[in-house]
Amino acid sequence: MKTIQILSGFWRESARGLRLFNFSAYVTVPILMFILHIRWWTFWVLVVTILFLAIIERYGYTPPVAILAIRAYLAGKLIKRRKSMFQKKLDC
């Protein structure tokens, strides 16, 4: 009778991102959109999305991290604040 081996490292792969046929799982939304509404423009949306995700993954970013990096780039290095937001308002 064979014994069942308990894998000691089954959590090892839990931090990896989801993949679908070697593409990020974020591609599933345009694929579903293309399958449900087969038109040329949805095909091109799918192709552009796959290319965009392939490019950002080539640089080591995931889509949420890429969006944060683009937002930080557009915001710039200077942090602007309003003095009125941080002053206590005293009503006398």
KOLGU-4560 file (N, C-alpha, C; in nm, 3 decimals, padded with zeros to 5 digits):
<recs>
<n_xx: 00.085 n_yy: -00.117 n_zz: 00.000 ca_xx: 00.000 ca_yy: 00.000 ca_zz: 00.000 c_xx: 00.089 c_yy: 00.124 c_zz: 00.000 mol: A seq: 1 type: MET>
<n_xx: 00.059 n_yy: 00.218 n_zz: -00.089 ca_xx: 00.139 ca_yy: 00.339 ca_zz: -00.098 c_xx: 00.089 c_yy: 00.440 c_zz: 00.005 mol: A seq: 2 type: LYS>
<n_xx: 00.181 n_yy: 00.513 n_zz: 00.058 ca_xx: 00.145 ca_yy: 00.618 ca_zz: 00.153 c_xx: 00.135 c_yy: 00.751 c_zz: 00.080 mol: A seq: 3 type: THR>
<n_xx: 00.056 n_yy: 00.838 n_zz: 00.133 ca_xx: 00.039 ca_yy: 00.970 ca_zz: 00.074 c_xx: 00.143 c_yy: 01.063 c_zz: 00.133 mol: A seq: 4 type: ILE>
<n_xx: 00.219 n_yy: 01.127 n_zz: 00.045 ca_xx: 00.318 ca_yy: 01.223 ca_zz: 00.092 c_xx: 00.252 c_yy: 01.359 c_zz: 00.110 mol: A seq: 5 type: GLN>
<n_xx: 00.279 n_yy: 01.419 n_zz: 00.222 ca_xx: 00.229 ca_yy: 01.553 ca_zz: 00.246 c_xx: 00.337 c_yy: 01.650 c_zz: 00.200 mol: A seq: 6 type: ILE>
<n_xx: 00.299 n_yy: 01.738 n_zz: 00.109 ca_xx: 00.396 ca_yy: 01.834 ca_zz: 00.058 c_xx: 00.421 c_yy: 01.942 c_zz: 00.163 mol: A seq: 7 type: LEU>
<n_xx: 00.546 n_yy: 01.964 n_zz: 00.192 ca_xx: 00.577 ca_yy: 02.062 ca_zz: 00.295 c_xx: 00.578 c_yy: 02.204 c_zz: 00.241 mol: A seq: 8 type: SER>
<n_xx: 00.592 n_yy: 02.222 n_zz: 00.111 ca_xx: 00.601 ca_yy: 02.356 ca_zz: 00.056 c_xx: 00.485 c_yy: 02.393 c_zz: -00.034 mol: A seq: 9 type: GLY>
<n_xx: 00.364 n_yy: 02.359 n_zz: 00.005 ca_xx: 00.251 ca_yy: 02.386 ca_zz: -00.084 c_xx: 00.215 c_yy: 02.534 c_zz: -00.089 mol: A seq: 10 type: PHE>
<n_xx: 00.266 n_yy: 02.616 n_zz: 00.003 ca_xx: 00.241 ca_yy: 02.760 ca_zz: -00.001 c_xx: 00.345 c_yy: 02.832 c_zz: -00.086 mol: A seq: 11 type: TRP>
<n_xx: 00.441 n_yy: 02.759 n_zz: -00.136 ca_xx: 00.553 ca_yy: 02.820 ca_zz: -00.207 c_xx: 00.508 c_yy: 02.900 c_zz: -00.329 mol: A seq: 12 type: ARG>
<n_xx: 00.410 n_yy: 02.851 n_zz: -00.401 ca_xx: 00.367 ca_yy: 02.916 ca_zz: -00.524 c_xx: 00.251 c_yy: 03.015 c_zz: -00.504 mol: A seq: 13 type: GLU>
<n_xx: 00.211 n_yy: 03.039 n_zz: -00.381 ca_xx: 00.091 ca_yy: 03.120 ca_zz: -00.358 c_xx: 00.113 c_yy: 03.269 c_zz: -00.385 mol: A seq: 14 type: SER>
<n_xx: 00.236 n_yy: 03.316 n_zz: -00.385 ca_xx: 00.261 ca_yy: 03.458 ca_zz: -00.407 c_xx: 00.275 c_yy: 03.493 c_zz: -00.555 mol: A seq: 15 type: ALA>
<n_xx: 00.280 n_yy: 03.396 n_zz: -00.640 ca_xx: 00.293 ca_yy: 03.423 ca_zz: -00.783 c_xx: 00.160 c_yy: 03.472 c_zz: -00.840 mol: A seq: 16 type: ARG>
<n_xx: 00.171 n_yy: 03.553 n_zz: -00.943 ca_xx: 00.051 ca_yy: 03.603 ca_zz: -01.009 c_xx: -00.016 c_yy: 03.495 c_zz: -01.092 mol: A seq: 17 type: GLY>
<n_xx: -00.143 n_yy: 03.512 n_zz: -01.115 ca_xx: -00.217 ca_yy: 03.415 ca_zz: -01.196 c_xx: -00.177 c_yy: 03.428 c_zz: -01.342 mol: A seq: 18 type: LEU>
<n_xx: -00.162 n_yy: 03.316 n_zz: -01.408 ca_xx: -00.123 ca_yy: 03.313 ca_zz: -01.549 c_xx: -00.227 c_yy: 03.233 c_zz: -01.628 mol: A seq: 19 type: ARG>
<n_xx: -00.250 n_yy: 03.274 n_zz: -01.751 ca_xx: -00.341 ca_yy: 03.204 ca_zz: -01.841 c_xx: -00.270 c_yy: 03.190 c_zz: -01.974 mol: A seq: 20 type: LEU>
<n_xx: -00.225 n_yy: 03.070 n_zz: -02.005 ca_xx: -00.149 ca_yy: 03.043 ca_zz: -02.127 c_xx: -00.031 c_yy: 03.138 c_zz: -02.142 mol: A seq: 21 type: PHE>
<n_xx: 00.048 n_yy: 03.150 n_zz: -02.039 ca_xx: 00.169 ca_yy: 03.232 ca_zz: -02.035 c_xx: 00.139 c_yy: 03.382 c_zz: -02.042 mol: A seq: 22 type: ASN>
<n_xx: 00.015 n_yy: 03.423 n_zz: -02.026 ca_xx: -00.022 ca_yy: 03.564 ca_zz: -02.019 c_xx: -00.074 c_yy: 03.593 c_zz: -01.879 mol: A seq: 23 type: PHE>
<n_xx: -00.067 n_yy: 03.718 n_zz: -01.842 ca_xx: -00.121 ca_yy: 03.759 ca_zz: -01.713 c_xx: -00.272 c_yy: 03.737 c_zz: -01.712 mol: A seq: 24 type: SER>
<n_xx: -00.327 n_yy: 03.714 n_zz: -01.595 ca_xx: -00.471 ca_yy: 03.689 ca_zz: -01.585 c_xx: -00.553 c_yy: 03.813 c_zz: -01.616 mol: A seq: 25 type: ALA>
<n_xx: -00.489 n_yy: 03.929 n_zz: -01.624 ca_xx: -00.560 ca_yy: 04.052 ca_zz: -01.660 c_xx: -00.607 c_yy: 04.050 c_zz: -01.805 mol: A seq: 26 type: TYR>
<n_xx: -00.557 n_yy: 03.958 n_zz: -01.884 ca_xx: -00.598 ca_yy: 03.946 ca_zz: -02.024 c_xx: -00.735 c_yy: 03.880 c_zz: -02.036 mol: A seq: 27 type: VAL>
<n_xx: -00.782 n_yy: 03.817 n_zz: -01.931 ca_xx: -00.909 ca_yy: 03.745 ca_zz: -01.940 c_xx: -01.028 c_yy: 03.836 c_zz: -01.969 mol: A seq: 28 type: THR>
<n_xx: -01.025 n_yy: 03.960 n_zz: -01.922 ca_xx: -01.136 ca_yy: 04.051 ca_zz: -01.948 c_xx: -01.147 c_yy: 04.084 c_zz: -02.097 mol: A seq: 29 type: VAL>
<n_xx: -01.039 n_yy: 04.124 n_zz: -02.166 ca_xx: -01.053 ca_yy: 04.146 ca_zz: -02.310 c_xx: -01.083 c_yy: 04.019 c_zz: -02.389 mol: A seq: 30 type: PRO>
<n_xx: -01.032 n_yy: 03.904 n_zz: -02.344 ca_xx: -01.065 ca_yy: 03.778 ca_zz: -02.411 c_xx: -01.214 c_yy: 03.750 c_zz: -02.399 mol: A seq: 31 type: ILE>
<n_xx: -01.269 n_yy: 03.768 n_zz: -02.280 ca_xx: -01.412 ca_yy: 03.747 ca_zz: -02.260 c_xx: -01.494 c_yy: 03.846 c_zz: -02.342 mol: A seq: 32 type: LEU>
<n_xx: -01.447 n_yy: 03.971 n_zz: -02.346 ca_xx: -01.516 ca_yy: 04.072 ca_zz: -02.426 c_xx: -01.514 c_yy: 04.034 c_zz: -02.574 mol: A seq: 33 type: MET>
<n_xx: -01.402 n_yy: 03.981 n_zz: -02.622 ca_xx: -01.393 ca_yy: 03.940 ca_zz: -02.762 c_xx: -01.480 c_yy: 03.819 c_zz: -02.791 mol: A seq: 34 type: PHE>
<n_xx: -01.484 n_yy: 03.724 n_zz: -02.698 ca_xx: -01.566 ca_yy: 03.604 ca_zz: -02.719 c_xx: -01.715 c_yy: 03.638 c_zz: -02.720 mol: A seq: 35 type: ILE>
<n_xx: -01.756 n_yy: 03.729 n_zz: -02.634 ca_xx: -01.898 ca_yy: 03.764 ca_zz: -02.626 c_xx: -01.943 c_yy: 03.861 c_zz: -02.735 mol: A seq: 36 type: LEU>
<n_xx: -01.849 n_yy: 03.940 n_zz: -02.789 ca_xx: -01.885 ca_yy: 04.040 ca_zz: -02.890 c_xx: -01.776 c_yy: 04.037 c_zz: -02.998 mol: A seq: 37 type: HIS>
<n_xx: -01.785 n_yy: 03.941 n_zz: -03.087 ca_xx: -01.680 ca_yy: 03.921 ca_zz: -03.187 c_xx: -01.694 c_yy: 04.026 c_zz: -03.298 mol: A seq: 38 type: ILE>
<n_xx: -01.606 n_yy: 04.123 n_zz: -03.290 ca_xx: -01.595 ca_yy: 04.228 ca_zz: -03.391 c_xx: -01.447 c_yy: 04.257 c_zz: -03.410 mol: A seq: 39 type: ARG>
<n_xx: -01.414 n_yy: 04.328 n_zz: -03.518 ca_xx: -01.273 ca_yy: 04.360 ca_zz: -03.542 c_xx: -01.217 c_yy: 04.452 c_zz: -03.434 mol: A seq: 40 type: TRP>
<n_xx: -01.298 n_yy: 04.547 n_zz: -03.388 ca_xx: -01.245 ca_yy: 04.640 ca_zz: -03.289 c_xx: -01.218 c_yy: 04.571 c_zz: -03.156 mol: A seq: 41 type: TRP>
<n_xx: -01.299 n_yy: 04.471 n_zz: -03.119 ca_xx: -01.269 ca_yy: 04.398 ca_zz: -02.995 c_xx: -01.147 c_yy: 04.310 c_zz: -03.011 mol: A seq: 42 type: THR>
<n_xx: -01.124 n_yy: 04.260 n_zz: -03.133 ca_xx: -01.002 ca_yy: 04.185 ca_zz: -03.159 c_xx: -00.880 c_yy: 04.274 c_zz: -03.141 mol: A seq: 43 type: PHE>
<n_xx: -00.887 n_yy: 04.396 n_zz: -03.195 ca_xx: -00.773 ca_yy: 04.487 ca_zz: -03.183 c_xx: -00.754 c_yy: 04.535 c_zz: -03.039 mol: A seq: 44 type: TRP>
<n_xx: -00.861 n_yy: 04.551 n_zz: -02.965 ca_xx: -00.848 ca_yy: 04.583 ca_zz: -02.822 c_xx: -00.776 c_yy: 04.470 c_zz: -02.750 mol: A seq: 45 type: VAL>
<n_xx: -00.810 n_yy: 04.347 n_zz: -02.785 ca_xx: -00.743 ca_yy: 04.230 ca_zz: -02.726 c_xx: -00.595 c_yy: 04.229 c_zz: -02.761 mol: A seq: 46 type: LEU>
<n_xx: -00.562 n_yy: 04.253 n_zz: -02.887 ca_xx: -00.421 ca_yy: 04.252 ca_zz: -02.930 c_xx: -00.342 c_yy: 04.363 c_zz: -02.861 mol: A seq: 47 type: VAL>
<n_xx: -00.399 n_yy: 04.483 n_zz: -02.856 ca_xx: -00.330 ca_yy: 04.595 ca_zz: -02.791 c_xx: -00.311 c_yy: 04.568 c_zz: -02.642 mol: A seq: 48 type: VAL>
<n_xx: -00.411 n_yy: 04.511 n_zz: -02.577 ca_xx: -00.400 ca_yy: 04.478 ca_zz: -02.435 c_xx: -00.291 c_yy: 04.375 c_zz: -02.411 mol: A seq: 49 type: THR>
<n_xx: -00.285 n_yy: 04.272 n_zz: -02.494 ca_xx: -00.182 ca_yy: 04.170 ca_zz: -02.479 c_xx: -00.044 c_yy: 04.231 c_zz: -02.500 mol: A seq: 50 type: ILE>
<n_xx: -00.029 n_yy: 04.317 n_zz: -02.602 ca_xx: 00.100 ca_yy: 04.381 ca_zz: -02.626 c_xx: 00.140 c_yy: 04.472 c_zz: -02.510 mol: A seq: 51 type: LEU>
<n_xx: 00.044 n_yy: 04.550 n_zz: -02.460 ca_xx: 00.073 ca_yy: 04.640 ca_zz: -02.348 c_xx: 00.116 c_yy: 04.562 c_zz: -02.224 mol: A seq: 52 type: PHE>
<n_xx: 00.045 n_yy: 04.455 n_zz: -02.193 ca_xx: 00.081 ca_yy: 04.374 ca_zz: -02.076 c_xx: 00.214 c_yy: 04.304 c_zz: -02.095 mol: A seq: 53 type: LEU>
<n_xx: 00.244 n_yy: 04.262 n_zz: -02.217 ca_xx: 00.374 ca_yy: 04.199 ca_zz: -02.244 c_xx: 00.487 c_yy: 04.298 c_zz: -02.226 mol: A seq: 54 type: ALA>
<n_xx: 00.466 n_yy: 04.422 n_zz: -02.268 ca_xx: 00.570 ca_yy: 04.524 ca_zz: -02.254 c_xx: 00.595 c_yy: 04.558 c_zz: -02.108 mol: A seq: 55 type: ILE>
<n_xx: 00.488 n_yy: 04.578 n_zz: -02.030 ca_xx: 00.511 ca_yy: 04.614 ca_zz: -01.890 c_xx: 00.564 c_yy: 04.496 c_zz: -01.810 mol: A seq: 56 type: ILE>
<n_xx: 00.529 n_yy: 04.374 n_zz: -01.847 ca_xx: 00.587 ca_yy: 04.258 ca_zz: -01.779 c_xx: 00.734 c_yy: 04.241 c_zz: -01.815 mol: A seq: 57 type: GLU>
<n_xx: 00.772 n_yy: 04.284 n_zz: -01.934 ca_xx: 00.913 ca_yy: 04.278 ca_zz: -01.975 c_xx: 00.998 c_yy: 04.365 c_zz: -01.885 mol: A seq: 58 type: ARG>
<n_xx: 00.942 n_yy: 04.477 n_zz: -01.840 ca_xx: 01.012 ca_yy: 04.567 ca_zz: -01.749 c_xx: 00.994 c_yy: 04.530 c_zz: -01.603 mol: A seq: 59 type: TYR>
<n_xx: 00.922 n_yy: 04.422 n_zz: -01.576 ca_xx: 00.910 ca_yy: 04.372 ca_zz: -01.439 c_xx: 00.795 c_yy: 04.429 c_zz: -01.359 mol: A seq: 60 type: GLY>
<n_xx: 00.697 n_yy: 04.489 n_zz: -01.426 ca_xx: 00.583 ca_yy: 04.546 ca_zz: -01.356 c_xx: 00.460 c_yy: 04.458 c_zz: -01.374 mol: A seq: 61 type: TYR>
<n_xx: 00.374 n_yy: 04.461 n_zz: -01.274 ca_xx: 00.241 ca_yy: 04.405 ca_zz: -01.289 c_xx: 00.148 c_yy: 04.522 c_zz: -01.325 mol: A seq: 62 type: THR>
<n_xx: 00.030 n_yy: 04.498 n_zz: -01.378 ca_xx: -00.057 ca_yy: 04.611 ca_zz: -01.416 c_xx: -00.090 c_yy: 04.708 c_zz: -01.302 mol: A seq: 63 type: PRO>
<n_xx: -00.122 n_yy: 04.664 n_zz: -01.180 ca_xx: -00.147 ca_yy: 04.764 ca_zz: -01.074 c_xx: -00.023 c_yy: 04.846 c_zz: -01.040 mol: A seq: 64 type: PRO>
<n_xx: 00.094 n_yy: 04.783 n_zz: -01.040 ca_xx: 00.217 ca_yy: 04.855 ca_zz: -01.009 c_xx: 00.251 c_yy: 04.952 c_zz: -01.122 mol: A seq: 65 type: VAL>
<n_xx: 00.225 n_yy: 04.913 n_zz: -01.246 ca_xx: 00.250 ca_yy: 05.002 ca_zz: -01.360 c_xx: 00.160 c_yy: 05.125 c_zz: -01.353 mol: A seq: 66 type: ALA>
<n_xx: 00.036 n_yy: 05.107 n_zz: -01.315 ca_xx: -00.055 ca_yy: 05.221 ca_zz: -01.302 c_xx: -00.007 c_yy: 05.315 c_zz: -01.192 mol: A seq: 67 type: ILE>
<n_xx: 00.039 n_yy: 05.260 n_zz: -01.080 ca_xx: 00.093 ca_yy: 05.345 ca_zz: -00.973 c_xx: 00.220 c_yy: 05.417 c_zz: -01.018 mol: A seq: 68 type: LEU>
<n_xx: 00.306 n_yy: 05.351 n_zz: -01.095 ca_xx: 00.428 ca_yy: 05.414 ca_zz: -01.143 c_xx: 00.397 c_yy: 05.527 c_zz: -01.241 mol: A seq: 69 type: ALA>
<n_xx: 00.299 n_yy: 05.506 n_zz: -01.329 ca_xx: 00.259 ca_yy: 05.611 ca_zz: -01.422 c_xx: 00.199 c_yy: 05.729 c_zz: -01.347 mol: A seq: 70 type: ILE>
<n_xx: 00.118 n_yy: 05.699 n_zz: -01.247 ca_xx: 00.057 ca_yy: 05.806 ca_zz: -01.167 c_xx: 00.163 c_yy: 05.886 c_zz: -01.093 mol: A seq: 71 type: ARG>
<n_xx: 00.264 n_yy: 05.818 n_zz: -01.038 ca_xx: 00.371 ca_yy: 05.887 ca_zz: -00.968 c_xx: 00.455 c_yy: 05.971 c_zz: -01.064 mol: A seq: 72 type: ALA>
<n_xx: 00.475 n_yy: 05.921 n_zz: -01.185 ca_xx: 00.550 ca_yy: 05.998 ca_zz: -01.286 c_xx: 00.474 c_yy: 06.123 c_zz: -01.327 mol: A seq: 73 type: TYR>
<n_xx: 00.344 n_yy: 06.110 n_zz: -01.348 ca_xx: 00.264 ca_yy: 06.225 ca_zz: -01.388 c_xx: 00.250 c_yy: 06.328 c_zz: -01.276 mol: A seq: 74 type: LEU>
<n_xx: 00.249 n_yy: 06.283 n_zz: -01.152 ca_xx: 00.234 ca_yy: 06.374 ca_zz: -01.039 c_xx: 00.359 c_yy: 06.458 c_zz: -01.018 mol: A seq: 75 type: ALA>
<n_xx: 00.475 n_yy: 06.403 n_zz: -01.049 ca_xx: 00.599 ca_yy: 06.478 ca_zz: -01.033 c_xx: 00.658 c_yy: 06.461 c_zz: -00.895 mol: A seq: 76 type: GLY>
<n_xx: 00.773 n_yy: 06.527 n_zz: -00.876 ca_xx: 00.845 ca_yy: 06.512 ca_zz: -00.750 c_xx: 00.800 c_yy: 06.611 c_zz: -00.644 mol: A seq: 77 type: LYS>
<n_xx: 00.744 n_yy: 06.723 n_zz: -00.685 ca_xx: 00.704 ca_yy: 06.826 ca_zz: -00.590 c_xx: 00.569 c_yy: 06.790 c_zz: -00.529 mol: A seq: 78 type: LEU>
<n_xx: 00.564 n_yy: 06.790 n_zz: -00.398 ca_xx: 00.439 ca_yy: 06.760 ca_zz: -00.327 c_xx: 00.375 c_yy: 06.892 c_zz: -00.287 mol: A seq: 79 type: ILE>
<n_xx: 00.257 n_yy: 06.918 n_zz: -00.338 ca_xx: 00.187 ca_yy: 07.042 ca_zz: -00.307 c_xx: 00.081 c_yy: 07.013 c_zz: -00.202 mol: A seq: 80 type: LYS>
<n_xx: 00.067 n_yy: 07.106 n_zz: -00.112 ca_xx: -00.038 ca_yy: 07.090 ca_zz: -00.012 c_xx: -00.098 c_yy: 07.226 c_zz: 00.016 mol: A seq: 81 type: ARG>
<n_xx: -00.216 n_yy: 07.223 n_zz: 00.069 ca_xx: -00.282 ca_yy: 07.346 ca_zz: 00.109 c_xx: -00.265 c_yy: 07.363 c_zz: 00.259 mol: A seq: 82 type: ARG>
<n_xx: -00.231 n_yy: 07.482 n_zz: 00.298 ca_xx: -00.213 ca_yy: 07.506 ca_zz: 00.441 c_xx: -00.344 c_yy: 07.490 c_zz: 00.517 mol: A seq: 83 type: LYS>
<n_xx: -00.452 n_yy: 07.524 n_zz: 00.453 ca_xx: -00.580 ca_yy: 07.519 ca_zz: 00.523 c_xx: -00.622 c_yy: 07.376 c_zz: 00.557 mol: A seq: 84 type: SER>
<n_xx: -00.567 n_yy: 07.279 n_zz: 00.488 ca_xx: -00.605 ca_yy: 07.141 ca_zz: 00.517 c_xx: -00.547 c_yy: 07.093 c_zz: 00.650 mol: A seq: 85 type: MET>
<n_xx: -00.433 n_yy: 07.151 n_zz: 00.689 ca_xx: -00.364 ca_yy: 07.101 ca_zz: 00.806 c_xx: -00.370 c_yy: 07.195 c_zz: 00.925 mol: A seq: 86 type: PHE>
<n_xx: -00.433 n_yy: 07.308 n_zz: 00.910 ca_xx: -00.447 ca_yy: 07.399 ca_zz: 01.022 c_xx: -00.577 c_yy: 07.370 c_zz: 01.095 mol: A seq: 87 type: GLN>
<n_xx: -00.570 n_yy: 07.382 n_zz: 01.226 ca_xx: -00.693 ca_yy: 07.365 ca_zz: 01.304 c_xx: -00.778 c_yy: 07.490 c_zz: 01.289 mol: A seq: 88 type: LYS>
<n_xx: -00.902 n_yy: 07.467 n_zz: 01.267 ca_xx: -00.992 ca_yy: 07.580 ca_zz: 01.253 c_xx: -01.061 c_yy: 07.604 c_zz: 01.387 mol: A seq: 89 type: LYS>
<n_xx: -01.044 n_yy: 07.724 n_zz: 01.438 ca_xx: -01.104 ca_yy: 07.760 ca_zz: 01.566 c_xx: -01.222 c_yy: 07.853 c_zz: 01.540 mol: A seq: 90 type: LEU>
<n_xx: -01.336 n_yy: 07.811 n_zz: 01.580 ca_xx: -01.454 ca_yy: 07.896 ca_zz: 01.567 c_xx: -01.475 c_yy: 07.968 c_zz: 01.698 mol: A seq: 91 type: ASP>
<n_xx: -01.460 n_yy: 08.099 n_zz: 01.696 ca_xx: -01.478 ca_yy: 08.178 ca_zz: 01.818 c_xx: -01.596 c_yy: 08.269 c_zz: 01.807 mol: A seq: 92 type: CYS>
</recs>
